[in-house]
Amino acid sequence: MMKHLDPRNEDSNQLAKKLKARGIKDENVLKAIASVPRDQFVCSESILEAYYDKPLPIGEGQTISQPFTVAYQTELLELNKEDKVLEIGTGSGYQAAILCEIVNEVYSVERHKSLYQTAKKRLSKLNYQANLFYGDGYKGLPNYAPFDKIIITAAAPEIPENLLTQLTIGGKMVLPLGNTIGQTMTVINRLSECDYRTTKHGAFRFVPMIKGIDTECI
């Protein structure tokens, strides 16, 4: 009997192959990209572009990141299945879904209530067990810290001190660091209670990371 493939799965597989050709090497990341249906995380107007390697608008002035950027940031985290991961900037929920494919424990914070609510419904529908919170990403989640890995998916003009202290010793943070014109993908390793090592990994463009929560929709 001929097996009928879900066309979304085929599109996800093709996207993973394209990202591998662009230099993504981590097999766990590539498998995650191939498993998550990106078309479920975009607006209906963008559905035909869901598997293009480009960012797309999701409302509230925010975007779902380019798949290469998602894969690149995730690869820099060097994830292990046992890692407890904090994401700052849930957005559409796509990055959280990618993380859920790789690790057992995912936490994510979103400052826009409408995006938080939509992502929560979407991830639940797709059976992803992420712990989502509506709140200020600059504050992180101190009640759930420490985290083995932290990923920030918005442009931070400076390194958030609160998030540094929520890293385990030996933990790692990946963030685009810089102003609204452009940012440098930055990896911060926590070496001890007070010591950190920083490395830089290329130029990127993200929407800005903003303090506080969006109160207009409350």
C-alpha positions, 0 to 999 in steps of 0.5 A: 500500500502506498503511504500518503505523507502529510505535505507539511511533514515533507515541507518540514523535511525539505526545510531541514535539508536546506538548513543543513546545506547552509551549515547547521550540523546538529542532528538534534536541531535538524530533526526538530526542524523536520518535526515541527510544522512551521505552517501552524505558527504563522498567520493565515496570510503568510501560510504559503510562505511558511517554509521559506527561509525568511521571517514572517509577521505574527502580529503586535509588531513581532515576527517568527524568526527566519528558520536558519536563525532559529536553528543557528541559535538552538545549535549554539545552545548545545542542548542535552535532553536533560537541560532545563531551558528558558526562552525569552520571547515566546512569540508564535511559539515556534522556537519553544516547539523546537526546544520541546523536540530536544529537551524535556523541560522548556519555560518561555516568557512573553510580554504580549498577552495576545501572543502568549494566549495564542502560543499557549493554545497552539502548543497545547493543540500540537501536544508540546508541553512547554511552560508558558508565562505572560511577563517581563522577559528582563526579569526572567523566572526567578521562582523557577531558576536556575536554568541550564540554558537561556535563549533570548529571541529579541535584540537586547541592547545590554546583557540582562543581569537578572538572567545571568544570575538565573543561569546554572554554573556551567550554563549558557545563554545565547542572545542577539546583543546590540541596538535596533540597527543590528546585533551580534549573536552572543554566547555567554558561558557562566564559569563560576558564581561571578565569572562569565566567558563571552563569544561572538557568532555573527551579525543578525537582525531581531525586533527589540527586547523591551522591558515590562509587559504590554499593558494595552491589551489587559 
